[in-house]
């Protein structure tokens, strides 16, 4: 399924790994909610069907001083937990 993302809210809270965070994530599709729940995420490589592997760690080519989770890594982690696909 190709997921649409009109709503993506991240609310971070501390986790054991300083580069990880629990977030509340809600993903809305065109006709239904695809995922809603709490997910642990951290920066990692995200692979997409149309674009290969992408480093998603929040550094933004070292503009930010520390790596961390991003909305894309939260989406990717949720896709593995809830067994849905996305591409972008």
N, C-alpha and C positions, 0 to 999 in steps of 0.2 A: 504494500500500500504506500502511496506517496502521501506523506503527512503534511498538512498545512499548519503553520505555527502563528496564528494570530495572537495567542496569549502564551507568554513564556515568562514566568515569574521565578526569580531566584531569591531565596531567603536563607542566607548562610548561617550556620551555627558551628561551634567548635567540633572538631573530630580528632581522633587519635593522631592522625597524620597531619602535620601542619600545612601540607599542600592540599588537603582534602576538606570537603565540607558536605554536610547534609543540607539538601535543598528541598523545598516543596516545589514540585514541578507539575504543571497542568498543560497538556497538549490538546488543543482543539482541532478536530478534523472538520470537514465541510458539513457533516451531518451528526457527528457525535464526539464525545470526549474520548480521545485515544488513550490517554494515560493521565492519572492524577494520583500523586502520592509523594512520599518522602524517598529520596534517593541519595546515596553517598557517591560523590563524584570528585575527581581530581583531574588535573591536566594529563592528557595522554594523546596518542596517535589515533585519529579517527579515520576509518576507511569508508569511502562512499562508492556506490556502484559506478557512478559516472566520472569520478575524479581521482581515484587512487587514495593514497594515504596522506593525511594532513596533520602536522604537529599542532595540537590545540592545547596550549599550556598557559595562556594568558600573558605571555611575555611580550607579544606584539613586536617581534624582531628586537628584543631586549630594551624596548621602551619602558616596560615595567620592571622593577627591581627583583621581583620574586615570581616564580611560577605559581599557578593555581587553577582552580576549576573555571570553566566557562559555560555559557548556556549551551554551546555545542557539545561539550563533554557530558553535560547532564542529559541532553537528548540522546546521545549515543549510549550512555549507561542505562537509561530507561528502556531503550530499544532492545537491549540484551535481556533485561529483566522481564519485560512484558511481551517479548517476541513480536515486535513490529519492525518495519523497515522505513527508512527515510533516505533522501538523497538531496544534495544541495551543493 
